[in-house]
């Protein structure tokens, strides 16, 4: 396989780059927090994308055996290595939007294009990091380990 094909195999997926972007911005997020900052993603799709990113060694899933239980997602060294590439893709995407308008593909339908985006490296506003907060999605992911 050639390099671009390998990259697309690992990063291809409707939500993978968006998940990576949020983890690059925030460092560590719980499932419910990721779901909140990715409008339009379903719980099932987010679960699938996170599992694939974990299998491919880009995301680490940490389960805290406590009451209430807690699961966090963060980037591995391989995931962090995408910071510059993700920033360049973000810049290119903004350039494309400015010069060509909204793309005709599924990204436009999902709400990913045209919303007010933050740049890589900036924090995600409104994300709660309350260690005691557990929702049903977090409980589901605890059982998945």
Contact map, one row per residue, 1 for C-alpha under 8 A:
1110110000000000000000000000000000000000000000000000000000000000000000000000000000000000000000000000000000000000000000000000000000000000000000000
1111110000000000000000000000000000000000000000000000000000000000000000000000000000000000000000000000000000000000000000000000000000000000000000000
1111111000000000000000000000000000000000000000000000000000000000000000000000000000000000000000000000000000000000000000000000000000000000000000000
0111111100000000000000000000000000000000000000000000000000000000000000000000000000000000000000000000000000000000000000000000000000000000000000000
1111111110000000000000000000000000000000000000000000000000000000000000000000000000000000000000000000000000000000000000000000000000000000000000000
1111111111000000000000000000000000000000000000000000000000000000000000000000000000000000000000000000000000000000000000000000000000000000000000000
0011111111110000000000000000000000000000000000000000000000000000000000000000000000000000000000000000000000000000000000000000000000000000000000000
0001111111110000000000000000000000000000000000000000000000000000000000000000000000000000000000000000000000000000000000000000000000000000000000000
0000111111110000000000000000000000000000000000000000000000000000000000000000000000000000000000000000000000000000000000000000000000000000000000000
0000011111110000000000000000000000000000000000000000100100000000000000000000000000000000000000000000000000000000000000000000000000000000000000000
0000001111111001100000000000000000000000000000000000000000000000000000000000000000000000000000000000000000000000000000000000000000000000000000000
0000001111111101100000000000000000000000000000000000000000000000000000000000000000000000000000000000000000000000000000000000000000000000000000000
0000000000111111100000000000000000000000000000001000000000000000000000000000000000000000000000000000000000000000000000000000000000000000000000000
0000000000011111100000000000000000000000000000000000000000000000000000000000000000000000000000000000000000000000000000000000000000000000000000000
0000000000001111111000000000000000000000100011001000000000000000000000000000000000000000000000000000000000000000000000000000000000000000000000000
0000000000111111111100000000000000000000000000001100100000000000000000000000000000000000000000000000000000000000000000000000000000000000000000000
0000000000111111111110000000000000000000000000000000000000000000000000000000000000000100000000000000000000000000000000000000000000000000000000000
0000000000000011111111000000000000000100000000000000000000000000000000000000000000000000000000000000000000000000000000000000000000000000000000000
0000000000000011111111100000000001000100000000000100000000000000000000000000000000000000000000000000000000000000000000000000000000000000000000000
0000000000000001111111110000000000000000000000000000000000000000000000000010001000000000000000000000000000000000000000000000000000000000000000000
0000000000000000111111111000000000000000000000000000000000000000000000000000000000000100000000000000000000000000000000010000000000000000000000000
0000000000000000011111111110000001001000000000000000000000000000000000000000000000000000000000000000000000000000000000000001000000000000000000000
0000000000000000001111111111100000000000000000000000000000000000000000001110000000000000000000000000000000000000000000000000000000000000000000000
0000000000000000000111111110000000000000000000000000000000000000000000000010000100100000000000000000000000000000000000011000000000000000000000000
0000000000000000000011111110000000000000000000000000000000000000000000000000000000000000000000000000000000000000000000011111000000000000000000000
0000000000000000000001111111100000000000000000000000000000000000000000000000000000000000000000000000000000000000000000001111000000000000000000000
0000000000000000000001111111100000000000000000000000000000000000000000000110000000000000000000000000000000000000000000000000000000000000000000000
0000000000000000000000100111110000000000000000000000000000000000000000011110000000000000000000000000000000000000000000000000000000000000000000000
0000000000000000000000100111111011000000000000000000000000000000000000011100000000000000000000000000000000000000000000000000000010000000000000000
0000000000000000000000000001111111000000000000000000000000000000000001111000000000000000000000000000000000000000000000000000000000000000010000000
0000000000000000000000000000111111100000000000000000000000000000000000111000000000000000000000000000000000000000000000000000000000000000110010000
0000000000000000000000000000011111110000000000000000000000000000000000000000000000000000000000000000000000000000000000000000000000000010110000000
0000000000000000000000000000111111111000000000000000000000000000000000000000000000000000000000000000000000000000000000000000001100000000000000000
0000000000000000001001000000111111111100000000000000000000000000000000000000000000000000000000000000000000000000000000000000000000000000000000000
0000000000000000000000000000001111111110111001000000000000000000000000000000000000000000000000000000000000000000000000000000000000000000000000000
0000000000000000000000000000000111111110000000000000000000000000000000000000000000000000000000000000000000000000000000000000001000000000000000000
0000000000000000000001000000000011111110000000000000000000000000000000000000000000000000000000000000000000000000000000000001001000000000000000000
0000000000000000011000000000000001111111100000000000000000000000000000000000000000000000000000000000000000000000000000000000000000000000000000000
0000000000000000000000000000000000111111100000000000000000000000000000000000000000000000000000000000000000000010000000000000000000000000000000000
0000000000000000000000000000000000000111110000000000000000000000000000000000000000000000000000000000000000000110000000000000000000000000000000000
0000000000000010000000000000000000100111111011000000000000000000000000000000000000000000000000000000000000000000000000000000000000000000000000000
0000000000000000000000000000000000100001111111000000000000000000000000000000000000000000000000000000000000000000000000000000000000000000000000000
0000000000000000000000000000000000100000111111100000000000000000000000000000000000000000000000000000000000000000000000000000000000000000100000000
0000000000000000000000000000000000000000011111110000000000000000000000000000000000000000000000000000000000000000000000000000000000000000000000000
0000000000000010000000000000000000000000111111111000000000000000000000000000000000000000000000000000000000000000000000000000000000000000000000000
0000000000000010000000000000000000100000111111111100000000000000000000000000000000000000000000000000000000000000000000000000000000000000000000000
0000000000000000000000000000000000000000001111111110000000000000000000000000000000000000000000000000000000000000000000000000000000000000000010000
0000000000000000000000000000000000000000000111111111000000000000000000000000000000000000000000000000000000000000000000000000000000000000000000000
0000000000001011000000000000000000000000000011111111100000000000000000000000000000000000000000000000000000000000000000000000000000000000000000000
0000000000000001001000000000000000000000000001111111110000100000000000000000000000000000000000000000000000000000000000000000000000000000000000000
0000000000000000000000000000000000000000000000111111111000000000000000000000000000000000000000000000000000000000000000000000000000000000000000000
0000000000000000000000000000000000000000000000011111111100000000000000000000000000000000000000000000000000000000000000000000000000000000000000000
0000000001000001000000000000000000000000000000001111111111100000000000000000000000000000000000000000000000000000000000000000000000000000000000000
0000000000000000000000000000000000000000000000000111111111111000000000000000000000000000000000000000000000000000000000000000000000000000000000000
0000000000000000000000000000000000000000000000000011111111000000000000000000000000000000000000000000000000000000000000000000000000000000000000000
0000000001000000000000000000000000000000000000000001111111100000000000000000000000000000000000000000000000000000000000000000000000000000000000000
0000000000000000000000000000000000000000000000000000111111110000000000000001011000000000000000000000000000000000000000000000000000000000000000000
0000000000000000000000000000000000000000000000000000111111110000000000000011111100000000000000000000000000000000000000000000000000000000000000000
0000000000000000000000000000000000000000000000000100110111111000000000001111001000000000000000000000000000000000000000000000000000000000000000000
0000000000000000000000000000000000000000000000000000010011111100000000001111000000000000000000000000000000000000000000000000000000000000000000000
0000000000000000000000000000000000000000000000000000010000111110000000111100000000000000000000000000000000000000000000000000000000000000000000000
0000000000000000000000000000000000000000000000000000000000011111000000111000000000000000000000000000000000000000000000000000000000000000000000000
0000000000000000000000000000000000000000000000000000000000001111100011110000000000000000000000000000000000000000000000000000000000000000000001000
0000000000000000000000000000000000000000000000000000000000000111110011100000000000000000000000000000000000000000000000000000000000000000000000000
0000000000000000000000000000000000000000000000000000000000000011111011000000000000000000000000000000000000000000000000000000000000000000000000000
0000000000000000000000000000000000000000000000000000000000000001111111000000000000000000000000000000000000000000000000000000000000000000000000000
0000000000000000000000000000000000000000000000000000000000000000111110000000000000000000000000000000000000000000000000000000000000000000000000000
0000000000000000000000000000000000000000000000000000000000000000011111000000000000000000000000000000000000000000000000000000000000011100000000000
0000000000000000000000000000000000000000000000000000000000000011111111100000000000000000000000000000000000000000000000000000000000000100011001000
0000000000000000000000000000010000000000000000000000000000000011110111110000000000000000000000000000000000000000000000000000000000111100011001000
0000000000000000000000000000011000000000000000000000000000001111000011111000000000000000000000000000000000000000000000000000000000000000010011000
0000000000000000000000000001111000000000000000000000000000001110000001111100000000000000000000000000000000000000000000000000000000000000000000000
0000000000000000000000100001111000000000000000000000000000111100000000111110000000000000000000000000000000000000000000000000000000000000000000000
0000000000000000000000100011100000000000000000000000000000111000000000011111000000000000000000000000000000000000000000000000000000000000000000000
0000000000000000000100110011000000000000000000000000000001110000000000001111111100000000000000000000000000000000000000000000000000000000000000000
0000000000000000000000000000000000000000000000000000000011110000000000000111111100000000000000000000000000000000000000000000000000000000000000000
0000000000000000000000000000000000000000000000000000000001000000000000000011111110000000000000000000000000000000000000000000000000000000000000000
0000000000000000000000000000000000000000000000000000000011000000000000000011111111000000000000000000000000000000000000000000000000000000000000000
0000000000000000000100000000000000000000000000000000000011100000000000000011111111100000000000000000000000000000000000000000000000000000000000000
0000000000000000000000010000000000000000000000000000000001000000000000000011111111100000000000000000000000000000000000000000000000000000000000000
0000000000000000000000000000000000000000000000000000000000000000000000000000111111110000000000000000000000000000000000000000000000000000000000000
0000000000000000000000000000000000000000000000000000000000000000000000000000011111111100000000000000000000000000000000000000000000000000000000000
0000000000000000000000010000000000000000000000000000000000000000000000000000001111111110000000000000000000000000000000000000000000000000000000000
0000000000000000000000000000000000000000000000000000000000000000000000000000000011111111000000000000000000000000000000000000000000000000000000000
0000000000000000000000000000000000000000000000000000000000000000000000000000000001111111100000000000000000000000000000000000000000000000000000000
0000000000000000100010000000000000000000000000000000000000000000000000000000000001111111110000000000000000000000000000010000000000000000000000000
0000000000000000000000000000000000000000000000000000000000000000000000000000000000111111111000000000000000000000000000110000000000000000000000000
0000000000000000000000000000000000000000000000000000000000000000000000000000000000011111111100000000000000000000000000000000000000000000000000000
0000000000000000000000000000000000000000000000000000000000000000000000000000000000001111111110000000000000000000000000000000000000000000000000000
0000000000000000000000000000000000000000000000000000000000000000000000000000000000000111111111000000000000000000000000110000000000000000000000000
0000000000000000000000000000000000000000000000000000000000000000000000000000000000000011111111100000000000000000000000000000000000000000000000000
0000000000000000000000000000000000000000000000000000000000000000000000000000000000000001111111110000000000000000000000000000000000000000000000000
0000000000000000000000000000000000000000000000000000000000000000000000000000000000000000111111111000000000000000000000000000000000000000000000000
0000000000000000000000000000000000000000000000000000000000000000000000000000000000000000011111111100000000000000000000000000000000000000000000000
0000000000000000000000000000000000000000000000000000000000000000000000000000000000000000001111111110000000000000000000000000000000000000000000000
0000000000000000000000000000000000000000000000000000000000000000000000000000000000000000000111111111100000000000000000000000000000000000000000000
0000000000000000000000000000000000000000000000000000000000000000000000000000000000000000000011111111111000000000000000000000000000000000000000000
0000000000000000000000000000000000000000000000000000000000000000000000000000000000000000000001111111100000000000000000000000000000000000000000000
0000000000000000000000000000000000000000000000000000000000000000000000000000000000000000000000111111100000000000000000000000000000000000000000000
0000000000000000000000000000000000000000000000000000000000000000000000000000000000000000000000011111111000000000000000000000000000000000000000000
0000000000000000000000000000000000000000000000000000000000000000000000000000000000000000000000011111111000000000000000000000000000000000000000000
0000000000000000000000000000000000000000000000000000000000000000000000000000000000000000000000001001111100010000110000000000000000000000000000000
0000000000000000000000000000000000000000000000000000000000000000000000000000000000000000000000001001111110110000000000000000000000000000000000000
0000000000000000000000000000000000000000000000000000000000000000000000000000000000000000000000000000011111110000000000000000000000000000000000000
0000000000000000000000000000000000000000000000000000000000000000000000000000000000000000000000000000001111111000000000000000000000000000000000000
0000000000000000000000000000000000000000000000000000000000000000000000000000000000000000000000000000000111111100000000000000000000000000000000000
0000000000000000000000000000000000000000000000000000000000000000000000000000000000000000000000000000001111111111100000000000000000000000000000000
0000000000000000000000000000000000000000000000000000000000000000000000000000000000000000000000000000011111111111110000000000000000000000000000000
0000000000000000000000000000000000000000000000000000000000000000000000000000000000000000000000000000000011111111000000000000000000000000000000000
0000000000000000000000000000000000000001000000000000000000000000000000000000000000000000000000000000000001111111100000000000000000000000000000000
0000000000000000000000000000000000000011000000000000000000000000000000000000000000000000000000000000000000111111111000000000000000000000000000000
0000000000000000000000000000000000000000000000000000000000000000000000000000000000000000000000000000000000111111111000000000000000000000000000000
0000000000000000000000000000000000000000000000000000000000000000000000000000000000000000000000000000010000110111111000000000000000000000000000000
0000000000000000000000000000000000000000000000000000000000000000000000000000000000000000000000000000010000010011111100000000000000000000000000000
0000000000000000000000000000000000000000000000000000000000000000000000000000000000000000000000000000000000000011111110000000000000000000000000000
0000000000000000000000000000000000000000000000000000000000000000000000000000000000000000000000000000000000000000011111000000000000000000000000000
0000000000000000000000000000000000000000000000000000000000000000000000000000000000000000000000000000000000000000001111100000000000000000000000000
0000000000000000000000000000000000000000000000000000000000000000000000000000000000000000000000000000000000000000000111110101000000000000000000000
0000000000000000000000000000000000000000000000000000000000000000000000000000000000000010010000000000000000000000000011111100000000000000000000000
0000000000000000000010011000000000000000000000000000000000000000000000000000000000000110010000000000000000000000000001111100000000000000000000000
0000000000000000000000011100000000000000000000000000000000000000000000000000000000000000000000000000000000000000000000111110000000000000000000000
0000000000000000000000001100000000000000000000000000000000000000000000000000000000000000000000000000000000000000000001111111000000000000000000000
0000000000000000000000001100000000000000000000000000000000000000000000000000000000000000000000000000000000000000000000001111100000000000000000000
0000000000000000000001001100000000001000000000000000000000000000000000000000000000000000000000000000000000000000000001000111111000000000000000000
0000000000000000000000000000000000000000000000000000000000000000000000000000000000000000000000000000000000000000000000000011111000000000000000000
0000000000000000000000000000000000000000000000000000000000000000000000000000000000000000000000000000000000000000000000000001111100000000000000000
0000000000000000000000000000000010011000000000000000000000000000000000000000000000000000000000000000000000000000000000000001111110000000000000000
0000000000000000000000000000000010000000000000000000000000000000000000000000000000000000000000000000000000000000000000000000011111000000000000000
0000000000000000000000000000100000000000000000000000000000000000000000000000000000000000000000000000000000000000000000000000001111100000000000000
0000000000000000000000000000000000000000000000000000000000000000000000000000000000000000000000000000000000000000000000000000000111111000000000000
0000000000000000000000000000000000000000000000000000000000000000000001000000000000000000000000000000000000000000000000000000000011111000000000000
0000000000000000000000000000000000000000000000000000000000000000000101000000000000000000000000000000000000000000000000000000000001111100000000000
0000000000000000000000000000000000000000000000000000000000000000000101000000000000000000000000000000000000000000000000000000000001111110000000000
0000000000000000000000000000000000000000000000000000000000000000000111000000000000000000000000000000000000000000000000000000000000011111111000000
0000000000000000000000000000000100000000000000000000000000000000000000000000000000000000000000000000000000000000000000000000000000001111111000000
0000000000000000000000000000000000000000000000000000000000000000000000000000000000000000000000000000000000000000000000000000000000000111111100000
0000000000000000000000000000001100000000001000000000000000000000000000000000000000000000000000000000000000000000000000000000000000000111111110000
0000000000000000000000000000011100000000000000000000000000000000000011100000000000000000000000000000000000000000000000000000000000000111111111000
0000000000000000000000000000000000000000000000000000000000000000000011000000000000000000000000000000000000000000000000000000000000000111111111100
0000000000000000000000000000000000000000000000000000000000000000000000000000000000000000000000000000000000000000000000000000000000000001111111110
0000000000000000000000000000001000000000000000100000000000000000000000100000000000000000000000000000000000000000000000000000000000000000111111111
0000000000000000000000000000000000000000000000000000000000000010000011100000000000000000000000000000000000000000000000000000000000000000011111111
0000000000000000000000000000000000000000000000000000000000000000000000000000000000000000000000000000000000000000000000000000000000000000001111111
0000000000000000000000000000000000000000000000000000000000000000000000000000000000000000000000000000000000000000000000000000000000000000000111111
0000000000000000000000000000000000000000000000000000000000000000000000000000000000000000000000000000000000000000000000000000000000000000000011111
